């Protein structure tokens, strides 16, 4: 049920979830997360689906935070630039690129402590009325 804290990305009540705890920093929605090997695909690398989930959460979660309205991802593209490692602190950030009617174009990225961007996401998100 909506509002039950079971969102896989950010829900505090989901025992299998990522428990991403975002906060607003200026015009960005940001969190830090270190993932364990339970989220890997091969040898110390975060599974690509989990990388996509974190980017999606940064974008869609931000819209919900600032609008209070539920939104759904209509399209999302991910560019995997470098392997995203488990066991290292990741900074996940999302921001608004542009708006047109009920559709919002968003961007997000995942960065390592040295500033290396491991993945970038772009999405078109529909804000529900």
N, CA and C atoms as an extended XYZ file, in Angstrom:
387
Properties=species:S:1:pos:R:3:atomname:S:1:resname:S:1:resid:I:1 pbc="F F F"
N         0.843       -1.188        0.000 N   UNK     1
C         0.000        0.000        0.000 CA  UNK     1
C         0.880        1.240        0.000 C   UNK     1
N         0.386        2.288       -0.656 N   UNK     2
C         1.121        3.535       -0.712 CA  UNK     2
C         1.285        4.111        0.690 C   UNK     2
N         2.470        4.626        0.965 N   UNK     3
C         2.709        5.241        2.253 CA  UNK     3
C         3.025        4.264        3.369 C   UNK     3
N         3.271        2.987        3.021 N   UNK     4
C         3.544        2.000        4.070 CA  UNK     4
C         5.041        1.818        4.331 C   UNK     4
N         5.880        2.622        3.675 N   UNK     5
C         7.312        2.550        3.913 CA  UNK     5
C         7.991        1.341        3.291 C   UNK     5
N         7.336        0.709        2.296 N   UNK     6
C         7.898       -0.497        1.679 CA  UNK     6
C         8.517       -0.264        0.303 C   UNK     6
N         8.689        0.991       -0.085 N   UNK     7
C         9.363        1.266       -1.356 CA  UNK     7
C        10.731        0.585       -1.336 C   UNK     7
N        11.050       -0.175       -2.391 N   UNK     8
C        12.332       -0.883       -2.440 CA  UNK     8
C        13.509        0.092       -2.365 C   UNK     8
N        13.362        1.255       -2.982 N   UNK     9
C        14.468        2.210       -2.996 CA  UNK     9
C        14.639        2.980       -1.706 C   UNK     9
N        13.546        3.537       -1.189 N   UNK    10
C        13.675        4.449       -0.049 CA  UNK    10
C        12.913        4.034        1.199 C   UNK    10
N        12.113        2.987        1.123 N   UNK    11
C        11.266        2.624        2.255 CA  UNK    11
C        12.043        2.113        3.457 C   UNK    11
N        11.801        2.700        4.619 N   UNK    12
C        12.501        2.253        5.821 CA  UNK    12
C        11.996        0.915        6.363 C   UNK    12
N        10.807        0.489        5.944 N   UNK    13
C        10.207       -0.729        6.489 CA  UNK    13
C        10.451       -1.976        5.652 C   UNK    13
N        11.071       -1.835        4.482 N   UNK    14
C        11.312       -2.984        3.615 CA  UNK    14
C        12.628       -3.651        4.017 C   UNK    14
N        12.575       -4.860        4.576 N   UNK    15
C        13.809       -5.493        5.047 CA  UNK    15
C        14.791       -5.824        3.920 C   UNK    15
N        14.339       -5.874        2.679 N   UNK    16
C        15.206       -6.191        1.544 CA  UNK    16
C        15.587       -4.952        0.743 C   UNK    16
N        15.075       -3.789        1.122 N   UNK    17
C        15.254       -2.568        0.348 CA  UNK    17
C        16.620       -1.927        0.514 C   UNK    17
N        16.832       -0.861       -0.271 N   UNK    18
C        18.087       -0.122       -0.257 CA  UNK    18
C        18.149        0.917        0.867 C   UNK    18
N        16.997        1.318        1.382 N   UNK    19
C        16.908        2.310        2.470 CA  UNK    19
C        17.643        3.601        2.124 C   UNK    19
N        17.470        4.070        0.896 N   UNK    20
C        18.095        5.329        0.485 CA  UNK    20
C        17.395        6.479        1.203 C   UNK    20
N        18.164        7.321        1.842 N   UNK    21
C        17.622        8.413        2.652 CA  UNK    21
C        18.079        9.735        2.047 C   UNK    21
N        17.302       10.232        1.089 N   UNK    22
C        17.666       11.449        0.364 CA  UNK    22
C        17.348       12.703        1.163 C   UNK    22
N        18.051       13.770        0.825 N   UNK    23
C        17.777       15.095        1.372 CA  UNK    23
C        17.982       16.117        0.253 C   UNK    23
N        17.301       17.246        0.377 N   UNK    24
C        17.477       18.307       -0.603 CA  UNK    24
C        18.751       19.073       -0.288 C   UNK    24
N        19.556       19.294       -1.313 N   UNK    25
C        20.747       20.132       -1.214 CA  UNK    25
C        20.694       21.097       -2.384 C   UNK    25
N        20.196       22.292       -2.119 N   UNK    26
C        20.008       23.258       -3.197 CA  UNK    26
C        18.971       22.736       -4.171 C   UNK    26
N        19.364       22.609       -5.419 N   UNK    27
C        18.454       22.127       -6.476 CA  UNK    27
C        18.643       20.639       -6.750 C   UNK    27
N        19.252       19.922       -5.811 N   UNK    28
C        19.520       18.494       -5.999 CA  UNK    28
C        18.951       17.671       -4.850 C   UNK    28
N        18.681       16.422       -5.141 N   UNK    29
C        18.204       15.431       -4.175 CA  UNK    29
C        19.360       14.450       -4.014 C   UNK    29
N        19.948       14.378       -2.823 N   UNK    30
C        21.227       13.692       -2.653 CA  UNK    30
C        21.187       12.717       -1.479 C   UNK    30
N        21.888       11.600       -1.641 N   UNK    31
C        22.117       10.677       -0.539 CA  UNK    31
C        23.469       10.020       -0.732 C   UNK    31
N        23.962        9.432        0.332 N   UNK    32
C        25.195        8.641        0.276 CA  UNK    32
C        24.838        7.223        0.698 C   UNK    32
N        25.464        6.252        0.048 N   UNK    33
C        25.155        4.851        0.339 CA  UNK    33
C        26.368        3.988        0.035 C   UNK    33
N        26.655        3.067        0.925 N   UNK    34
C        27.670        2.044        0.687 CA  UNK    34
C        26.941        0.719        0.618 C   UNK    34
N        27.046        0.052       -0.523 N   UNK    35
C        26.342       -1.214       -0.713 CA  UNK    35
C        27.235       -2.406       -0.379 C   UNK    35
N        26.613       -3.458        0.115 N   UNK    36
C        27.319       -4.687        0.437 CA  UNK    36
C        27.239       -5.654       -0.744 C   UNK    36
N        27.939       -6.744       -0.638 N   UNK    37
C        28.022       -7.682       -1.763 CA  UNK    37
C        26.695       -8.356       -2.091 C   UNK    37
N        25.703       -8.262       -1.217 N   UNK    38
C        24.377       -8.804       -1.542 CA  UNK    38
C        23.777       -8.111       -2.771 C   UNK    38
N        24.302       -6.948       -3.142 N   UNK    39
C        23.782       -6.172       -4.274 CA  UNK    39
C        24.698       -6.250       -5.498 C   UNK    39
N        25.654       -7.174       -5.497 N   UNK    40
C        26.596       -7.235       -6.604 CA  UNK    40
C        26.114       -8.150       -7.725 C   UNK    40
N        26.706       -7.943       -8.894 N   UNK    41
C        26.499       -8.871       -9.997 CA  UNK    41
C        27.716       -9.777      -10.058 C   UNK    41
N        28.875       -9.236      -10.326 N   UNK    42
C        30.099      -10.033      -10.363 CA  UNK    42
C        31.180       -9.309       -9.567 C   UNK    42
N        32.078      -10.082       -8.983 N   UNK    43
C        33.278       -9.607       -8.314 CA  UNK    43
C        33.334       -8.181       -7.820 C   UNK    43
N        32.531       -7.825       -6.838 N   UNK    44
C        32.645       -6.518       -6.215 CA  UNK    44
C        32.002       -5.376       -6.969 C   UNK    44
N        31.194       -5.674       -7.978 N   UNK    45
C        30.531       -4.645       -8.781 CA  UNK    45
C        29.029       -4.687       -8.538 C   UNK    45
N        28.445       -3.514       -8.265 N   UNK    46
C        27.005       -3.423       -8.033 CA  UNK    46
C        26.256       -3.850       -9.295 C   UNK    46
N        25.210       -4.639       -9.130 N   UNK    47
C        24.371       -5.103      -10.241 CA  UNK    47
C        23.797       -3.892      -10.973 C   UNK    47
N        23.776       -3.944      -12.297 N   UNK    48
C        23.267       -2.836      -13.102 CA  UNK    48
C        21.825       -2.473      -12.806 C   UNK    48
N        21.015       -3.460      -12.466 N   UNK    49
C        19.619       -3.173      -12.116 CA  UNK    49
C        19.513       -2.361      -10.838 C   UNK    49
N        20.407       -2.601       -9.896 N   UNK    50
C        20.428       -1.829       -8.652 CA  UNK    50
C        20.919       -0.405       -8.940 C   UNK    50
N        21.912       -0.276       -9.810 N   UNK    51
C        22.388        1.050      -10.228 CA  UNK    51
C        21.225        1.834      -10.827 C   UNK    51
N        20.473        1.198      -11.732 N   UNK    52
C        19.311        1.855      -12.350 CA  UNK    52
C        18.270        2.243      -11.306 C   UNK    52
N        18.039        1.369      -10.353 N   UNK    53
C        17.061        1.651       -9.301 CA  UNK    53
C        17.470        2.882       -8.504 C   UNK    53
N        18.738        2.993       -8.166 N   UNK    54
C        19.199        4.147       -7.387 CA  UNK    54
C        19.045        5.441       -8.179 C   UNK    54
N        19.352        5.413       -9.472 N   UNK    55
C        19.164        6.597      -10.309 CA  UNK    55
C        17.687        6.963      -10.407 C   UNK    55
N        16.838        5.965      -10.625 N   UNK    56
C        15.396        6.182      -10.739 CA  UNK    56
C        14.845        6.786       -9.442 C   UNK    56
N        15.307        6.290       -8.329 N   UNK    57
C        14.846        6.790       -7.030 CA  UNK    57
C        15.251        8.245       -6.814 C   UNK    57
N        16.453        8.606       -7.255 N   UNK    58
C        16.921        9.988       -7.118 CA  UNK    58
C        16.070       10.946       -7.941 C   UNK    58
N        15.603       10.485       -9.089 N   UNK    59
C        14.820       11.358       -9.965 CA  UNK    59
C        13.353       11.394       -9.539 C   UNK    59
N        12.702       10.247       -9.471 N   UNK    60
C        11.288       10.197       -9.116 CA  UNK    60
C        11.019       10.611       -7.684 C   UNK    60
N        11.913       10.242       -6.789 N   UNK    61
C        11.745       10.614       -5.391 CA  UNK    61
C        11.825       12.109       -5.182 C   UNK    61
N        12.667       12.768       -5.962 N   UNK    62
C        12.803       14.217       -5.853 CA  UNK    62
C        11.505       14.912       -6.251 C   UNK    62
N        10.898       14.449       -7.337 N   UNK    63
C         9.632       15.061       -7.759 CA  UNK    63
C         8.566       14.906       -6.687 C   UNK    63
N         8.500       13.744       -6.073 N   UNK    64
C         7.518       13.531       -5.017 CA  UNK    64
C         7.811       14.450       -3.833 C   UNK    64
N         9.077       14.579       -3.490 N   UNK    65
C         9.485       15.411       -2.355 CA  UNK    65
C         9.062       16.865       -2.543 C   UNK    65
N         9.252       17.402       -3.747 N   UNK    66
C         8.977       18.830       -3.945 CA  UNK    66
C         7.533       19.114       -4.359 C   UNK    66
N         6.835       18.137       -4.910 N   UNK    67
C         5.461       18.381       -5.367 CA  UNK    67
C         4.412       17.760       -4.452 C   UNK    67
N         4.780       16.706       -3.733 N   UNK    68
C         3.807       15.987       -2.920 CA  UNK    68
C         2.880       15.117       -3.752 C   UNK    68
N         3.156       15.052       -5.067 N   UNK    69
C         2.321       14.262       -5.974 CA  UNK    69
C         3.095       13.034       -6.428 C   UNK    69
N         2.368       11.928       -6.532 N   UNK    70
C         2.968       10.696       -7.025 CA  UNK    70
C         3.376       10.883       -8.480 C   UNK    70
N         4.465       10.265       -8.850 N   UNK    71
C         4.920       10.352      -10.237 CA  UNK    71
C         5.348        8.964      -10.693 C   UNK    71
N         5.336        8.790      -12.005 N   UNK    72
C         5.754        7.513      -12.587 CA  UNK    72
C         6.773        7.784      -13.690 C   UNK    72
N         7.762        6.911      -13.762 N   UNK    73
C         8.786        7.041      -14.785 CA  UNK    73
C         8.220        6.536      -16.106 C   UNK    73
N         8.188        7.421      -17.100 N   UNK    74
C         7.683        7.054      -18.421 CA  UNK    74
C         8.803        6.473      -19.292 C   UNK    74
N        10.013        7.008      -19.116 N   UNK    75
C        11.168        6.529      -19.881 CA  UNK    75
C        12.421        6.845      -19.082 C   UNK    75
N        13.355        5.910      -19.101 N   UNK    76
C        14.616        6.147      -18.418 CA  UNK    76
C        15.752        5.543      -19.234 C   UNK    76
N        16.828        6.299      -19.348 N   UNK    77
C        18.029        5.826      -20.027 CA  UNK    77
C        19.184        5.901      -19.042 C   UNK    77
N        20.019        4.881      -19.055 N   UNK    78
C        21.161        4.819      -18.154 CA  UNK    78
C        22.438        4.661      -18.968 C   UNK    78
N        23.421        5.446      -18.608 N   UNK    79
C        24.749        5.282      -19.201 CA  UNK    79
C        25.667        4.793      -18.089 C   UNK    79
N        26.161        3.577      -18.245 N   UNK    80
C        27.102        2.996      -17.290 CA  UNK    80
C        28.504        3.397      -17.744 C   UNK    80
N        29.122        4.320      -17.022 N   UNK    81
C        30.432        4.848      -17.428 CA  UNK    81
C        31.596        4.018      -16.885 C   UNK    81
N        31.451        3.561      -15.642 N   UNK    82
C        32.479        2.759      -14.977 CA  UNK    82
C        31.765        1.771      -14.067 C   UNK    82
N        32.405        0.654      -13.712 N   UNK    83
C        31.775       -0.243      -12.736 CA  UNK    83
C        31.526        0.501      -11.414 C   UNK    83
N        30.363        0.256      -10.824 N   UNK    84
C        30.030        0.848       -9.525 CA  UNK    84
C        30.398       -0.188       -8.467 C   UNK    84
N        31.359        0.118       -7.609 N   UNK    85
C        31.852       -0.898       -6.673 CA  UNK    85
C        30.995       -1.049       -5.417 C   UNK    85
N        30.950       -2.254       -4.890 N   UNK    86
C        30.390       -2.468       -3.554 CA  UNK    86
C        31.478       -2.064       -2.554 C   UNK    86
N        31.063       -1.726       -1.336 N   UNK    87
C        32.020       -1.417       -0.289 CA  UNK    87
C        32.625       -0.034       -0.337 C   UNK    87
N        32.203        0.802       -1.271 N   UNK    88
C        32.680        2.186       -1.332 CA  UNK    88
C        31.487        3.116       -1.208 C   UNK    88
N        31.706        4.249       -0.547 N   UNK    89
C        30.610        5.207       -0.388 CA  UNK    89
C        30.269        5.836       -1.745 C   UNK    89
N        28.998        5.740       -2.086 N   UNK    90
C        28.488        6.309       -3.336 CA  UNK    90
C        27.673        7.544       -3.003 C   UNK    90
N        27.773        8.558       -3.848 N   UNK    91
C        26.898        9.719       -3.738 CA  UNK    91
C        25.933        9.656       -4.909 C   UNK    91
N        24.643        9.605       -4.603 N   UNK    92
C        23.600        9.513       -5.614 CA  UNK    92
C        22.854       10.839       -5.610 C   UNK    92
N        22.724       11.464       -6.768 N   UNK    93
C        22.074       12.771       -6.846 CA  UNK    93
C        21.147       12.837       -8.045 C   UNK    93
N        20.010       13.509       -7.878 N   UNK    94
C        19.062       13.733       -8.966 CA  UNK    94
C        18.642       15.184       -8.999 C   UNK    94
N        18.278       15.669      -10.192 N   UNK    95
C        17.851       17.058      -10.336 CA  UNK    95
C        16.950       17.197      -11.550 C   UNK    95
N        16.206       18.309      -11.570 N   UNK    96
C        15.296       18.602      -12.677 CA  UNK    96
C        16.082       19.237      -13.814 C   UNK    96
N        15.848       18.734      -15.016 N   UNK    97
C        16.462       19.301      -16.213 CA  UNK    97
C        15.505       20.286      -16.869 C   UNK    97
N        14.238       19.890      -17.063 N   UNK    98
C        13.237       20.788      -17.665 CA  UNK    98
C        11.838       20.246      -17.385 C   UNK    98
N        10.845       21.118      -17.576 N   UNK    99
C         9.445       20.726      -17.372 CA  UNK    99
C         8.628       21.136      -18.589 C   UNK    99
N         7.649       20.284      -18.938 N   UNK   100
C         6.712       20.611      -20.010 CA  UNK   100
C         5.397       19.947      -19.663 C   UNK   100
N         4.441       20.742      -19.218 N   UNK   101
C         3.158       20.193      -18.800 CA  UNK   101
C         3.347       19.288      -17.601 C   UNK   101
N         2.756       18.087      -17.679 N   UNK   102
C         2.882       17.150      -16.557 CA  UNK   102
C         4.144       16.293      -16.650 C   UNK   102
N         4.938       16.500      -17.701 N   UNK   103
C         6.163       15.720      -17.875 CA  UNK   103
C         7.382       16.513      -17.427 C   UNK   103
N         8.237       15.853      -16.674 N   UNK   104
C         9.453       16.479      -16.172 CA  UNK   104
C        10.640       15.649      -16.633 C   UNK   104
N        11.612       16.313      -17.240 N   UNK   105
C        12.845       15.632      -17.629 CA  UNK   105
C        13.824       15.789      -16.469 C   UNK   105
N        14.378       14.646      -16.071 N   UNK   106
C        15.258       14.606      -14.915 CA  UNK   106
C        16.621       14.057      -15.306 C   UNK   106
N        17.613       14.351      -14.462 N   UNK   107
C        18.945       13.773      -14.612 CA  UNK   107
C        19.398       13.282      -13.249 C   UNK   107
N        20.285       12.292      -13.248 N   UNK   108
C        20.844       11.771      -12.004 CA  UNK   108
C        22.218       11.192      -12.289 C   UNK   108
N        23.002       11.050      -11.211 N   UNK   109
C        24.321       10.451      -11.353 CA  UNK   109
C        24.715        9.754      -10.060 C   UNK   109
N        25.648        8.836      -10.206 N   UNK   110
C        26.260        8.157       -9.063 CA  UNK   110
C        27.750        8.447       -9.142 C   UNK   110
N        28.311        8.931       -8.017 N   UNK   111
C        29.724        9.300       -7.993 CA  UNK   111
C        30.460        8.596       -6.862 C   UNK   111
N        31.740        8.329       -7.111 N   UNK   112
C        32.639        7.773       -6.105 CA  UNK   112
C        33.226        8.928       -5.283 C   UNK   112
N        33.860        8.629       -4.147 N   UNK   113
C        34.441        9.695       -3.327 CA  UNK   113
C        35.454       10.572       -4.071 C   UNK   113
N        36.143       10.018       -5.064 N   UNK   114
C        37.124       10.825       -5.812 CA  UNK   114
C        36.487       11.639       -6.938 C   UNK   114
N        35.142       11.577       -7.033 N   UNK   115
C        34.436       12.354       -8.051 CA  UNK   115
C        34.146       11.608       -9.335 C   UNK   115
N        34.681       10.408       -9.494 N   UNK   116
C        34.408        9.610      -10.698 CA  UNK   116
C        32.922        9.308      -10.782 C   UNK   116
N        32.323        9.617      -11.928 N   UNK   117
C        30.914        9.306      -12.169 CA  UNK   117
C        30.847        7.885      -12.725 C   UNK   117
N        30.154        7.001      -11.999 N   UNK   118
C        30.054        5.614      -12.469 CA  UNK   118
C        28.845        5.392      -13.356 C   UNK   118
N        27.785        6.180      -13.149 N   UNK   119
C        26.572        6.006      -13.956 CA  UNK   119
C        25.809        7.315      -14.014 C   UNK   119
N        25.144        7.525      -15.144 N   UNK   120
C        24.303        8.705      -15.342 CA  UNK   120
C        22.938        8.240      -15.821 C   UNK   120
N        21.913        8.917      -15.381 N   UNK   121
C        20.567        8.591      -15.825 CA  UNK   121
C        19.834        9.822      -16.305 C   UNK   121
N        18.973        9.620      -17.290 N   UNK   122
C        18.039       10.661      -17.713 CA  UNK   122
C        16.665        9.994      -17.736 C   UNK   122
N        15.656       10.765      -17.418 N   UNK   123
C        14.302       10.191      -17.386 CA  UNK   123
C        13.284       11.245      -17.733 C   UNK   123
N        12.193       10.762      -18.291 N   UNK   124
C        10.974       11.552      -18.441 CA  UNK   124
C         9.993       10.977      -17.442 C   UNK   124
N         9.550       11.832      -16.546 N   UNK   125
C         8.681       11.389      -15.460 CA  UNK   125
C         7.361       12.140      -15.540 C   UNK   125
N         6.268       11.406      -15.442 N   UNK   126
C         4.926       12.006      -15.482 CA  UNK   126
C         4.442       12.209      -14.054 C   UNK   126
N         4.059       13.446      -13.755 N   UNK   127
C         3.508       13.767      -12.442 CA  UNK   127
C         2.010       13.510      -12.510 C   UNK   127
N         1.513       12.697      -11.595 N   UNK   128
C         0.097       12.348      -11.573 CA  UNK   128
C        -0.699       13.490      -10.933 C   UNK   128
N        -1.872       13.747      -11.477 N   UNK   129
C        -2.726       14.836      -10.948 CA  UNK   129
C        -3.559       14.349       -9.792 C   UNK   129
